[in-house]
Amino acid sequence: MSKAKKALVPVEQKQVDFYEDTITAVLVDRAGKMEVFVPIRPICELLGVDWASQSRRINRDPVLSKKLTGVVVKTTPDPVTGGGGPQTASCLPLDYLNGWLFGISASRVKTEVRERLIKYQERCYEVLAEAFREGRLTADPTFDELLVSDSPAAQAYKMAVAIMKMARQQILLESKFEIHESRLDDHDMRLETVEAALGKSDRYISNTQASRISQAVKAVAMEFSKKSGRNEYGGVYGQLYRKFEVASYRELPANKYEDAMGWLSEWYQQLTDTDLPF
């Protein structure tokens, strides 16, 4: 981060609960465009990774180094050492947070923080984005556990989610692809959605497979962004969804997992002349 740059002053700051951690995120008005930034050093401390090493890695990266920005963040005074108050923190735009997180290899961190790192890679971007878009400030992991029960309320919720997913998929398919396939194909797609919502998740990829798909997409997007100079994460996800006709990578049929990984691997090889690093 260049010291010559003047630190940005946010218009809003939020403390977002992410499982058992609290993450700071700030909203900045840059020439009329609202943008969310995230301080990186506190996340390094939560993950147990060395901030100095990560700072050097970010500054070596041709894309992330351009995006690293100083932002004035309000910090809580330490009861022992004092301090606190407004501090200039090295921040990345929210859209580039996963680009940095996926550069940290889970196999190279301490065993005790590996699960936490993977959780950050999978959901941190989503939760922080929702905090500003929808006012959501918590990621309660116990709600999914409650849905495992067969209570009438849980069954009603699952059915409502299934109906919502079917409607969303239908809208996306009609608007993006103008698909007018046979009633049998449409029935199969609806049946897969309902069965997954009712707990028959074997028709979709597993959580482990979903994590690998997400890692592969972000690896491709990171390399693509280096060449284009733009944020390509949404574009890569969009092409994946169009290629396999799904509304979310977690709704990819299990029998399409190898095809999706192969397709992403070929794309990564075209960009880097190397295989995916995992």
KOLKOL-420403 format. One line per field, with one value per residue: x, y, z of N, C-alpha, C in turn; residue in three letters. Coordinates in Angstrom, 2 decimals, decimal comma, padded with zeros to 5 digits, m for minus. Layout:
<recs>
n_xx: X/...;
n_yy: Y/...;
n_zz: Z/...;
ca_xx: X/...;
ca_yy: Y/...;
ca_zz: Z/...;
c_xx: X/...;
c_yy: Y/...;
c_zz: Z/...;
code: ALA/...;
</recs>
This chain:
<recs>
n_xx: 000,85/000,63/002,13/001,68/m000,90/m003,99/m005,76/m008,92/m012,12/m014,69/m018,30/m019,88/m019,59/m019,41/m019,70/m019,46/m020,85/m019,38/m019,81/m018,00/m016,43/m015,71/m015,95/m014,70/m016,12/m016,29/m018,10/m017,53/m017,63/m016,73/m016,16/m018,91/m019,60/m020,55/m018,67/m017,57/m015,11/m012,60/m010,69/m007,53/m005,53/m006,74/m008,20/m006,16/m005,09/m007,25/m007,26/m004,84/m002,57/000,48/000,68/002,61/003,82/001,62/001,04/003,28/002,87/000,48/001,32/003,10/001,47/000,12/m002,50/m003,92/m002,23/m002,74/m005,24/m005,16/m005,82/m005,67/m007,79/m009,71/m010,43/m012,51/m011,35/m011,59/m010,64/m007,91/m008,18/m005,91/m003,53/m004,46/m004,89/m006,59/m009,55/m009,83/m008,05/m005,72/m006,16/m004,97/m006,75/m008,80/m010,96/m014,24/m014,97/m012,57/m011,72/m011,99/m010,21/m007,80/m008,04/m008,21/m005,69/m004,31/m003,13/m004,87/m003,62/m001,23/m001,44/m001,71/m002,97/m005,03/m006,28/m007,14/m009,75/m011,19/m010,10/m010,97/m013,70/m013,87/m013,02/m015,14/m017,53/m017,21/m017,16/m019,79/m021,33/m020,41/m021,12/m023,91/m024,41/m024,33/m025,97/m028,44/m028,83/m028,19/m026,53/m025,45/m024,17/m025,65/m024,87/m026,44/m029,00/m029,24/m028,78/m031,06/m032,92/m032,62/m034,34/m037,57/m039,81/m043,08/m042,85/m040,22/m040,39/m042,27/m040,80/m038,72/m040,14/m041,13/m038,73/m037,95/m039,95/m039,41/m036,84/m037,41/m038,99/m037,14/m035,15/m036,61/m037,18/m034,56/m033,71/m035,55/m035,04/m032,29/m031,62/m033,85/m035,22/m037,22/m037,83/m038,86/m041,73/m040,98/m038,21/m038,35/m039,84/m038,02/m035,98/m037,37/m038,03/m035,50/m034,79/m036,78/m036,34/m033,75/m034,17/m035,72/m033,96/m032,76/m029,98/m028,18/m028,44/m027,26/m023,98/m021,57/m020,76/m017,97/m017,19/m018,46/m016,94/m014,46/m015,16/m015,78/m013,25/m011,81/m013,13/m012,55/m009,79/m009,45/m010,75/m009,08/m006,68/m007,68/m008,51/m006,05/m005,15/m007,12/m007,50/m009,79/m012,46/m013,22/m014,70/m017,55/m018,14/m016,89/m018,26/m020,78/m020,43/m019,96/m022,47/m024,10/m022,96/m023,51/m026,13/m027,30/m028,41/m026,82/m023,59/m023,71/m025,92/m025,23/m025,57/m024,60/m023,49/m022,35/m020,10/m017,36/m017,18/m017,49/m015,24/m013,24/m013,68/m013,18/m010,51/m009,28/m009,67/m008,16/m005,62/m005,31/m005,00/m002,71/m000,88/m000,36/m001,33/m004,27/m003,68/m004,40;
n_yy: m001,20/002,12/004,78/007,33/007,66/009,02/008,14/006,56/007,65/006,09/005,85/004,30/001,81/m001,58/m004,24/m007,50/m010,55/m013,62/m016,80/m017,69/m015,48/m011,93/m009,65/m006,75/m004,45/m001,90/000,76/002,65/005,72/006,24/008,55/008,78/006,11/003,39/001,29/m001,68/m002,27/m004,35/m004,73/m006,28/m007,23/m007,86/m010,16/m011,91/m012,29/m013,59/m015,94/m016,98/m016,62/m015,20/m011,75/m010,02/m011,63/m012,13/m009,53/m008,94/m010,82/m009,92/m007,44/m008,29/m009,34/m008,67/m007,78/m007,65/m005,91/m003,46/m002,97/m002,84/m000,72/002,14/002,69/004,57/003,25/002,67/001,69/m000,36/000,82/m000,64/m002,14/m002,40/m001,49/000,81/003,17/002,65/003,98/006,04/004,50/003,99/001,45/m001,33/m002,30/m004,46/m004,36/m005,73/m007,43/m008,52/m009,99/m012,83/m013,55/m013,06/m014,71/m017,32/m017,64/m018,53/m021,50/m024,25/m026,57/m025,77/m024,39/m024,29/m027,21/m026,80/m024,47/m024,95/m025,82/m023,52/m021,70/m022,81/m022,48/m019,70/m019,26/m020,39/m019,02/m016,40/m014,09/m014,07/m013,66/m011,16/m009,55/m009,77/m008,47/m005,77/m005,56/m006,69/m006,21/m008,20/m009,45/m011,60/m014,98/m017,68/m020,79/m022,73/m022,90/m024,46/m026,90/m027,21/m027,64/m030,25/m031,77/m033,44/m031,92/m030,38/m027,63/m027,44/m029,08/m027,62/m025,30/m026,31/m027,15/m024,68/m023,39/m025,08/m024,57/m021,86/m022,05/m023,48/m021,62/m019,54/m020,78/m021,28/m018,68/m017,75/m019,56/m019,07/m016,37/m016,22/m018,30/m018,87/m021,28/m023,84/m026,57/m030,03/m031,15/m033,22/m032,90/m030,52/m031,39/m033,19/m031,46/m029,92/m031,94/m032,72/m030,42/m030,32/m032,76/m032,40/m030,29/m031,57/m033,18/m035,21/m035,27/m036,59/m036,38/m034,12/m032,48/m033,18/m031,48/m031,32/m031,65/m029,40/m027,42/m027,79/m027,19/m024,48/m023,52/m024,02/m022,37/m019,84/m019,83/m019,85/m017,42/m015,62/m015,76/m015,01/m012,41/m011,18/m010,99/m009,51/m007,27/m006,70/m007,44/m010,71/m012,65/m012,94/m013,31/m015,77/m017,56/m017,16/m018,24/m020,90/m021,57/m021,23/m023,10/m025,59/m025,34/m024,53/m022,86/m022,38/m023,33/m025,23/m026,67/m028,36/m031,35/m034,53/m036,33/m034,66/m033,59/m034,36/m033,57/m030,80/m030,09/m030,88/m029,15/m026,63/m027,05/m027,23/m024,64/m023,19/m024,19/m023,16/m020,49/m020,39/m022,34/m024,38/m026,95/m027,00/m025,88/m027,75;
n_zz: 000,00/m000,93/000,77/000,08/m000,64/000,39/003,31/003,19/004,33/005,98/005,45/006,93/009,45/010,36/012,70/012,17/012,99/012,66/012,87/015,59/015,58/015,27/012,74/011,21/008,94/006,48/004,92/002,09/000,35/m002,78/m004,99/m005,48/m005,73/m003,85/m001,79/m000,21/002,24/003,78/006,67/006,73/008,48/011,09/010,36/009,69/012,23/013,49/012,05/012,66/011,10/009,83/009,79/008,66/006,70/005,04/004,23/002,68/000,67/m000,50/m001,49/m003,40/m005,30/m008,48/m008,86/m006,34/m004,96/m006,12/m005,23/m002,48/000,18/002,30/005,01/007,29/010,34/013,12/016,23/019,19/022,38/024,16/027,34/028,88/027,54/026,45/023,84/020,75/019,10/016,08/013,48/010,84/008,61/006,68/003,96/001,89/m000,98/m000,65/m002,77/m003,50/m001,41/m001,17/m003,15/m001,95/000,37/m000,72/m001,56/000,56/001,55/002,75/003,52/004,51/006,83/010,47/012,06/013,91/013,07/010,56/009,83/010,44/008,58/006,14/006,48/006,44/003,78/002,41/003,26/004,23/002,54/001,59/003,96/004,89/002,72/002,79/005,16/004,54/002,32/003,00/005,66/007,39/010,20/011,47/011,43/011,99/012,97/014,06/013,09/010,74/011,88/013,41/011,42/010,76/012,21/012,27/012,69/012,34/011,74/010,77/008,48/007,02/006,52/004,95/002,69/001,81/001,13/m000,93/m002,85/m003,34/m004,44/m006,77/m008,16/m008,49/m010,03/m012,34/m013,26/m013,79/m015,75/m017,82/m018,41/m019,04/m020,81/m022,38/m022,43/m023,63/m022,99/m022,85/m020,91/m019,28/m018,72/m017,28/m015,11/m013,91/m013,05/m011,12/m009,32/m008,35/m006,91/m004,88/m003,55/m002,59/m000,81/001,08/002,32/000,83/m000,16/m001,75/m004,44/m005,24/m005,35/m002,75/000,39/000,59/m002,10/m003,15/m001,94/m003,23/m005,86/m005,52/m004,73/m007,08/m008,95/m007,90/m008,09/m010,87/m011,45/m010,13/m011,63/m014,10/m013,53/m013,15/m015,75/m017,06/m015,50/m014,18/m011,83/m011,91/m010,69/m010,47/m013,17/m013,84/m012,18/m013,32/m015,91/m015,25/m014,19/m016,43/m018,16/m016,92/m016,37/m013,86/m010,86/m008,73/m007,53/m005,57/m006,19/m008,17/m009,96/m008,65/m010,47/m012,29/m011,26/m011,81/m014,49/m014,24/m012,66/m014,41/m016,55/m015,35/m014,66/m017,17/m018,09/m016,21/m016,84/m019,42/m018,80/m017,20/m017,91/m016,16/m013,78/m011,65/m008,29/m006,33;
ca_xx: 000,00/001,43/001,94/001,30/m002,35/m004,72/m006,66/m010,33/m012,95/m015,95/m019,57/m020,52/m018,75/m020,20/m019,06/m020,26/m020,61/m019,15/m019,66/m017,55/m015,54/m016,31/m015,17/m015,03/m016,25/m016,65/m018,68/m016,83/m018,15/m015,61/m016,66/m020,31/m019,80/m020,43/m017,83/m017,27/m013,72/m012,40/m009,32/m006,96/m004,72/m007,54/m008,55/m004,94/m005,00/m008,29/m006,90/m003,56/m001,52/001,37/000,26/003,73/003,98/000,48/001,19/004,26/002,25/m000,48/002,06/003,74/000,45/m000,11/m003,88/m004,25/m001,42/m003,39/m006,51/m004,93/m006,11/m005,77/m009,12/m009,79/m011,33/m012,62/m010,99/m011,94/m009,46/m007,52/m008,26/m004,58/m002,55/m005,07/m004,95/m007,92/m010,00/m009,62/m006,75/m005,66/m005,97/m004,81/m008,00/m009,10/m012,39/m014,89/m014,96/m011,26/m011,38/m011,78/m008,99/m006,69/m008,23/m007,92/m004,25/m003,78/m003,36/m005,33/m002,68/000,00/m001,69/m001,75/m004,14/m006,10/m006,99/m007,46/m011,20/m011,64/m009,71/m011,88/m015,00/m013,73/m012,97/m016,44/m018,71/m016,95/m017,60/m021,25/m021,89/m020,09/m021,93/m025,29/m024,50/m024,58/m027,07/m029,72/m028,92/m027,92/m025,31/m024,98/m024,19/m025,98/m024,70/m027,33/m030,27/m029,21/m028,89/m032,47/m033,70/m032,47/m035,48/m038,74/m040,96/m043,93/m042,32/m039,03/m040,85/m042,91/m039,75/m038,02/m040,99/m041,17/m037,45/m037,97/m040,78/m038,68/m035,75/m037,98/m039,39/m035,92/m034,52/m037,43/m036,97/m033,22/m033,63/m036,34/m034,44/m030,93/m031,46/m035,08/m035,37/m038,58/m037,61/m040,03/m042,26/m040,25/m036,98/m038,71/m040,25/m036,82/m035,29/m038,15/m037,94/m034,20/m034,81/m037,61/m035,70/m032,61/m034,69/m036,26/m032,90/m032,18/m028,91/m027,26/m028,59/m026,37/m022,62/m021,39/m020,15/m016,55/m017,11/m018,82/m015,79/m013,44/m015,65/m015,61/m011,81/m011,39/m013,69/m011,83/m008,44/m009,57/m011,10/m007,91/m005,77/m008,37/m008,49/m004,70/m004,99/m008,09/m007,49/m011,12/m012,94/m013,84/m015,32/m018,93/m018,16/m016,54/m019,41/m021,86/m020,18/m020,18/m023,91/m024,65/m022,42/m024,15/m027,55/m027,68/m028,50/m025,81/m022,69/m024,10/m027,00/m024,68/m025,82/m023,39/m022,88/m021,69/m018,97/m016,09/m017,20/m017,28/m013,85/m012,43/m013,86/m012,46/m009,07/m008,83/m009,65/m007,00/m004,42/m005,20/m004,56/m001,43/m000,03/m000,10/m002,52/m004,80/m002,75/m004,99;
ca_yy: 000,00/003,34/005,72/008,63/007,70/009,48/007,12/006,80/007,77/005,39/006,46/003,37/000,71/m002,62/m005,40/m008,61/m011,82/m014,74/m017,91/m017,19/m014,33/m010,64/m009,08/m005,36/m004,09/m000,49/001,20/003,87/006,41/006,63/009,30/008,45/004,66/002,79/000,10/m002,25/m002,65/m005,21/m004,72/m007,62/m007,69/m008,57/m011,49/m012,72/m012,65/m014,56/m017,20/m017,46/m016,53/m014,07/m010,58/m009,49/m012,47/m011,89/m008,19/m009,05/m011,58/m009,04/m006,41/m008,91/m009,72/m007,52/m007,31/m007,28/m004,76/m002,24/m002,81/m002,61/000,69/002,57/003,18/004,92/002,32/002,91/000,51/m000,28/000,99/m001,79/m001,75/m002,45/m000,65/002,04/003,25/002,59/005,14/005,94/004,00/003,67/000,01/m001,82/m002,98/m004,88/m004,33/m007,00/m008,28/m009,15/m010,69/m014,25/m013,70/m013,17/m015,87/m018,56/m017,75/m019,19/m022,94/m024,90/m027,63/m025,19/m023,72/m025,20/m028,09/m026,28/m023,37/m025,34/m025,82/m022,13/m021,10/m023,31/m021,84/m018,33/m019,31/m020,78/m018,24/m015,07/m013,08/m014,07/m013,08/m009,73/m008,88/m009,72/m007,50/m004,45/m005,58/m007,10/m005,91/m009,37/m009,22/m012,82/m016,24/m018,61/m022,14/m023,69/m022,99/m025,64/m028,07/m027,33/m028,12/m031,70/m032,39/m033,70/m031,21/m029,77/m026,33/m027,66/m029,60/m026,52/m024,41/m026,97/m027,10/m023,30/m023,15/m025,83/m023,83/m020,65/m022,42/m023,83/m020,39/m018,81/m021,48/m021,10/m017,32/m017,65/m020,33/m018,40/m015,09/m016,36/m019,31/m019,01/m022,73/m024,37/m028,00/m030,86/m031,18/m034,24/m032,28/m029,56/m032,16/m033,73/m030,37/m029,60/m033,05/m032,65/m029,33/m030,69/m033,83/m031,84/m029,50/m032,50/m033,96/m036,22/m034,46/m037,40/m036,06/m032,99/m032,70/m033,11/m030,24/m031,36/m031,39/m027,99/m026,61/m027,90/m026,41/m023,07/m023,20/m024,01/m021,17/m018,66/m019,90/m019,40/m016,00/m014,87/m015,66/m014,25/m011,01/m010,67/m010,69/m008,52/m006,08/m006,51/m008,49/m011,70/m013,73/m013,13/m013,83/m017,20/m018,27/m017,11/m019,20/m022,23/m021,80/m021,42/m024,34/m026,77/m025,03/m024,52/m021,52/m022,31/m024,47/m026,26/m027,44/m029,15/m032,78/m035,27/m036,97/m033,65/m033,04/m034,56/m032,74/m029,40/m029,93/m030,98/m027,90/m025,57/m027,35/m026,85/m023,17/m022,75/m024,53/m022,20/m019,20/m020,45/m023,45/m025,29/m027,57/m026,40/m026,16/m028,59;
ca_zz: 000,00/m001,03/001,87/m000,47/m000,79/001,56/003,82/002,95/005,53/005,67/005,84/007,84/009,91/011,00/013,29/011,67/013,67/011,75/013,79/016,90/015,34/014,91/011,65/010,90/007,54/006,37/003,66/001,66/m000,83/m003,66/m006,15/m005,71/m005,77/m002,53/m001,85/001,10/002,45/004,94/007,20/006,54/009,63/012,10/009,89/009,85/013,65/013,77/011,39/013,17/010,08/010,06/009,03/007,88/005,51/004,16/003,67/001,58/m000,44/m001,17/m002,24/m004,57/m006,27/m009,37/m008,75/m004,96/m004,52/m006,60/m004,53/m001,06/000,41/003,69/005,39/008,70/011,03/014,56/017,01/020,61/023,24/024,98/028,75/029,51/026,85/025,97/022,38/020,18/018,36/014,63/013,04/009,42/008,44/005,31/003,63/000,53/m001,30/m000,35/m003,96/m003,66/m000,17/m001,43/m003,94/m000,98/001,26/m001,42/m001,74/001,75/001,39/003,99/003,88/005,06/008,11/011,60/012,06/014,74/012,41/009,18/009,65/010,45/007,31/005,10/006,72/005,93/002,33/001,87/003,60/004,78/001,57/001,56/005,18/004,91/001,70/003,27/006,26/003,99/001,34/003,56/007,08/008,20/010,96/012,12/010,70/013,07/012,45/014,70/012,40/009,87/012,73/013,79/010,29/010,66/012,88/011,43/013,25/011,30/011,35/009,93/007,19/006,30/006,07/003,85/001,51/001,34/000,46/m002,19/m003,79/m003,70/m005,34/m008,06/m008,84/m008,85/m011,15/m013,53/m013,74/m014,36/m016,99/m018,86/m018,80/m019,56/m021,86/m023,12/m022,62/m023,70/m023,11/m022,62/m019,55/m018,52/m018,22/m016,25/m013,93/m013,27/m012,35/m009,94/m008,39/m007,70/m005,94/m003,74/m002,80/m001,85/000,30/002,08/002,94/m000,06/m000,76/m002,55/m005,85/m005,49/m004,89/m001,30/000,87/000,22/m003,54/m003,36/m001,54/m004,28/m007,00/m005,17/m004,79/m008,48/m009,57/m007,43/m008,64/m012,25/m011,44/m009,71/m012,76/m015,14/m013,11/m013,38/m017,16/m017,53/m014,65/m013,61/m010,93/m012,78/m009,91/m010,88/m014,53/m013,86/m011,62/m014,30/m016,98/m014,68/m014,08/m017,78/m018,72/m016,34/m016,20/m012,45/m010,29/m007,68/m007,66/m004,61/m006,78/m009,27/m009,77/m008,28/m011,64/m013,11/m010,52/m012,53/m015,69/m013,84/m012,27/m015,62/m017,31/m014,64/m014,75/m018,52/m018,13/m015,43/m017,61/m020,51/m018,26/m016,46/m018,38/m015,04/m013,23/m010,44/m007,18/m005,28;
c_xx: 000,88/001,11/001,49/m000,21/m003,00/m005,71/m008,11/m011,08/m014,31/m017,18/m020,32/m019,54/m019,63/m019,29/m019,95/m019,88/m020,51/m018,80/m019,16/m016,61/m016,36/m015,39/m015,65/m015,11/m016,74/m017,18/m018,09/m017,49/m016,96/m016,18/m018,08/m020,62/m019,55/m019,68/m017,50/m015,80/m013,61/m010,94/m008,76/m006,22/m005,57/m007,95/m007,35/m004,82/m006,04/m007,94/m005,57/m002,47/m000,75/000,99/001,39/003,91/002,84/000,55/002,17/003,65/001,28/000,25/002,83/002,73/000,10/m001,53/m004,18/m003,47/m002,05/m004,65/m006,34/m004,98/m006,16/m007,14/m009,11/m010,86/m011,34/m012,32/m011,32/m010,68/m009,18/m007,52/m006,91/m003,63/m003,13/m005,14/m006,38/m008,28/m009,75/m008,18/m006,81/m005,30/m005,82/m006,01/m008,03/m010,59/m012,99/m014,84/m013,63/m010,85/m011,11/m010,55/m007,78/m006,82/m007,85/m006,45/m003,56/m004,12/m003,73/m004,35/m001,42/m000,21/m001,74/m003,06/m005,31/m006,86/m007,43/m008,97/m011,75/m011,31/m010,67/m013,25/m014,97/m013,75/m014,35/m017,51/m018,45/m017,45/m019,11/m021,85/m021,62/m020,92/m023,37/m025,45/m024,81/m025,76/m028,42/m029,86/m028,65/m026,58/m024,77/m025,01/m024,40/m025,89/m025,69/m028,64/m030,33/m029,34/m030,34/m033,31/m033,59/m033,68/m036,64/m039,98/m041,79/m043,39/m041,11/m039,43/m041,49/m041,86/m039,02/m038,85/m041,05/m039,88/m037,41/m038,78/m040,08/m037,56/m036,27/m038,36/m038,16/m035,23/m035,29/m037,23/m035,62/m033,12/m034,38/m035,66/m033,09/m030,86/m032,67/m035,35/m036,84/m038,48/m038,90/m040,47/m041,52/m038,98/m037,28/m039,13/m039,05/m036,09/m036,02/m038,03/m036,60/m034,19/m035,59/m036,94/m034,51/m033,09/m035,25/m035,22/m032,26/m031,06/m027,97/m027,40/m027,74/m024,97/m022,56/m020,79/m018,67/m016,36/m017,45/m017,67/m014,70/m013,87/m015,43/m014,14/m011,34/m011,89/m012,87/m010,39/m008,45/m009,83/m009,90/m006,94/m006,38/m008,32/m007,12/m004,52/m005,90/m008,02/m008,84/m011,41/m013,74/m014,58/m016,75/m019,03/m017,87/m017,69/m020,55/m021,67/m020,36/m021,67/m024,54/m024,21/m023,20/m025,61/m028,02/m027,71/m027,48/m024,90/m023,03/m025,26/m026,54/m024,97/m024,51/m022,70/m022,23/m020,44/m017,66/m016,04/m016,91/m015,82/m012,92/m012,49/m013,10/m010,95/m008,52/m008,72/m008,44/m005,70/m004,21/m004,66/m003,14/m000,43/000,38/m001,43/m003,03/m003,93/m003,37/m005,70;
c_yy: 001,23/004,28/007,07/008,76/008,14/008,42/007,53/006,85/007,13/006,19/005,55/002,26/m000,30/m003,70/m006,60/m009,89/m012,93/m015,95/m017,35/m015,99/m013,07/m009,96/m007,66/m005,18/m002,65/m000,19/002,55/004,41/006,89/007,24/008,90/006,98/004,09/001,47/m000,37/m002,67/m003,46/m005,10/m006,14/m008,12/m008,39/m009,97/m012,42/m013,20/m013,69/m015,94/m017,76/m017,49/m015,23/m012,89/m010,05/m010,29/m012,23/m010,52/m008,21/m009,77/m010,71/m008,01/m006,97/m009,22/m008,51/m006,96/m006,81/m006,06/m003,44/m001,93/m002,53/m001,11/000,98/003,17/003,47/004,04/002,65/001,63/000,74/m000,13/m000,26/m001,37/m001,72/m001,44/000,68/002,04/003,23/003,87/004,96/005,52/003,73/002,19/m000,33/m002,70/m003,40/m004,69/m005,71/m007,96/m009,01/m009,94/m012,17/m014,51/m013,83/m014,45/m017,18/m018,69/m018,36/m020,66/m023,57/m025,97/m027,10/m024,45/m024,76/m025,98/m027,48/m025,11/m023,73/m025,28/m024,40/m021,45/m021,52/m022,66/m020,40/m018,33/m019,58/m019,71/m016,79/m013,98/m012,94/m013,35/m011,58/m008,96/m008,73/m008,68/m006,11/m004,44/m005,81/m006,81/m007,10/m009,22/m010,49/m013,99/m017,33/m020,04/m023,14/m023,84/m024,21/m026,91/m028,30/m027,91/m029,63/m032,41/m032,56/m033,02/m030,62/m028,43/m026,48/m028,16/m028,49/m025,56/m025,01/m026,92/m025,69/m022,95/m023,85/m025,09/m022,57/m020,96/m022,77/m022,58/m019,62/m019,46/m021,25/m019,71/m017,18/m018,37/m019,62/m017,13/m015,24/m017,27/m019,45/m020,47/m023,11/m025,88/m028,74/m030,81/m032,19/m033,67/m031,30/m030,27/m032,71/m032,66/m030,01/m030,69/m033,03/m031,57/m029,71/m031,76/m033,32/m031,06/m030,39/m033,44/m035,01/m035,57/m035,26/m037,09/m034,86/m033,32/m032,53/m031,76/m030,17/m031,06/m029,94/m027,07/m026,62/m027,13/m024,92/m022,66/m023,10/m022,76/m019,94/m018,64/m019,40/m017,89/m015,14/m014,67/m014,83/m012,76/m010,38/m010,25/m009,56/m007,21/m005,76/m007,63/m009,50/m012,79/m014,00/m013,72/m015,31/m018,03/m018,30/m018,10/m020,63/m022,55/m022,02/m022,74/m025,56/m026,51/m025,19/m023,08/m021,30/m023,51/m025,57/m027,11/m028,23/m030,63/m033,53/m035,88/m035,97/m033,07/m033,16/m033,70/m031,28/m029,16/m030,00/m029,72/m026,75/m025,78/m026,95/m025,33/m022,64/m023,03/m023,57/m020,85/m019,24/m021,45/m024,39/m025,88/m026,78/m026,79/m026,97/m029,77;
c_zz: 000,00/000,10/001,37/m000,61/000,51/001,99/003,58/004,29/005,24/006,09/006,82/008,21/010,63/011,57/012,97/012,40/012,65/012,59/015,13/016,77/015,06/013,90/011,38/009,39/007,48/004,98/003,30/000,40/m001,65/m004,93/m006,50/m005,78/m004,38/m002,63/m000,42/001,15/003,74/005,40/007,21/007,79/010,70/011,66/009,99/011,30/014,02/013,19/011,89/012,11/010,28/009,17/008,15/006,59/004,52/003,50/002,50/000,39/m001,21/m002,02/m003,42/m005,67/m007,15/m009,30/m007,35/m004,49/m004,97/m005,80/m003,03/m000,77/001,91/003,97/006,89/009,36/012,52/015,31/018,48/021,45/024,06/026,46/029,45/028,88/026,40/024,46/021,90/019,46/016,87/014,30/011,54/009,26/006,96/004,97/002,16/000,27/m001,07/m001,54/m004,15/m002,41/m000,42/m002,29/m003,05/m000,14/000,56/m001,80/m000,54/001,66/002,73/004,46/004,55/006,37/009,22/011,61/012,81/014,10/011,00/008,91/009,60/009,13/006,20/005,24/006,22/004,40/001,73/002,08/004,00/003,83/001,60/002,76/005,24/003,89/002,17/004,38/005,74/003,02/001,99/005,05/007,97/008,89/011,62/011,16/011,73/012,56/013,04/013,95/011,48/010,68/013,15/012,66/010,10/011,27/011,91/011,98/012,12/010,81/010,43/008,55/006,36/005,73/004,87/002,56/000,93/000,60/m000,89/m003,24/m004,27/m004,69/m006,73/m008,85/m009,31/m010,05/m012,44/m014,13/m014,42/m015,69/m018,13/m019,35/m019,47/m020,78/m022,77/m023,47/m022,63/m023,94/m022,77/m021,16/m018,69/m017,94/m017,10/m014,96/m013,19/m012,48/m011,06/m008,89/m007,65/m006,63/m004,69/m002,90/m002,01/m000,64/001,41/002,65/002,06/m000,85/m001,65/m004,04/m006,24/m004,96/m003,37/m000,92/000,50/m001,25/m003,86/m003,01/m002,61/m005,52/m006,74/m005,24/m006,23/m009,19/m009,17/m007,91/m010,09/m012,30/m011,07/m010,88/m013,89/m014,82/m013,35/m014,83/m017,62/m016,75/m014,05/m012,62/m011,75/m012,01/m010,35/m012,27/m014,62/m013,29/m012,64/m015,42/m016,51/m014,64/m015,45/m018,38/m018,23/m015,96/m014,76/m011,98/m009,19/m007,83/m006,67/m005,13/m008,01/m009,01/m009,51/m009,48/m012,60/m012,45/m011,29/m013,79/m015,34/m013,45/m013,47/m016,45/m016,67/m014,72/m016,10/m018,64/m017,39/m016,18/m018,77/m020,04/m017,72/m017,00/m017,26/m014,57/m012,02/m009,24/m006,05/m005,94;
code: MET/SER/LYS/ALA/LYS/LYS/ALA/LEU/VAL/PRO/VAL/GLU/GLN/LYS/GLN/VAL/ASP/PHE/TYR/GLU/ASP/THR/ILE/THR/ALA/VAL/LEU/VAL/ASP/ARG/ALA/GLY/LYS/MET/GLU/VAL/PHE/VAL/PRO/ILE/ARG/PRO/ILE/CYS/GLU/LEU/LEU/GLY/VAL/ASP/TRP/ALA/SER/GLN/SER/ARG/ARG/ILE/ASN/ARG/ASP/PRO/VAL/LEU/SER/LYS/LYS/LEU/THR/GLY/VAL/VAL/VAL/LYS/THR/THR/PRO/ASP/PRO/VAL/THR/GLY/GLY/GLY/GLY/PRO/GLN/THR/ALA/SER/CYS/LEU/PRO/LEU/ASP/TYR/LEU/ASN/GLY/TRP/LEU/PHE/GLY/ILE/SER/ALA/SER/ARG/VAL/LYS/THR/GLU/VAL/ARG/GLU/ARG/LEU/ILE/LYS/TYR/GLN/GLU/ARG/CYS/TYR/GLU/VAL/LEU/ALA/GLU/ALA/PHE/ARG/GLU/GLY/ARG/LEU/THR/ALA/ASP/PRO/THR/PHE/ASP/GLU/LEU/LEU/VAL/SER/ASP/SER/PRO/ALA/ALA/GLN/ALA/TYR/LYS/MET/ALA/VAL/ALA/ILE/MET/LYS/MET/ALA/ARG/GLN/GLN/ILE/LEU/LEU/GLU/SER/LYS/PHE/GLU/ILE/HIS/GLU/SER/ARG/LEU/ASP/ASP/HIS/ASP/MET/ARG/LEU/GLU/THR/VAL/GLU/ALA/ALA/LEU/GLY/LYS/SER/ASP/ARG/TYR/ILE/SER/ASN/THR/GLN/ALA/SER/ARG/ILE/SER/GLN/ALA/VAL/LYS/ALA/VAL/ALA/MET/GLU/PHE/SER/LYS/LYS/SER/GLY/ARG/ASN/GLU/TYR/GLY/GLY/VAL/TYR/GLY/GLN/LEU/TYR/ARG/LYS/PHE/GLU/VAL/ALA/SER/TYR/ARG/GLU/LEU/PRO/ALA/ASN/LYS/TYR/GLU/ASP/ALA/MET/GLY/TRP/LEU/SER/GLU/TRP/TYR/GLN/GLN/LEU/THR/ASP/THR/ASP/LEU/PRO/PHE;
</recs>
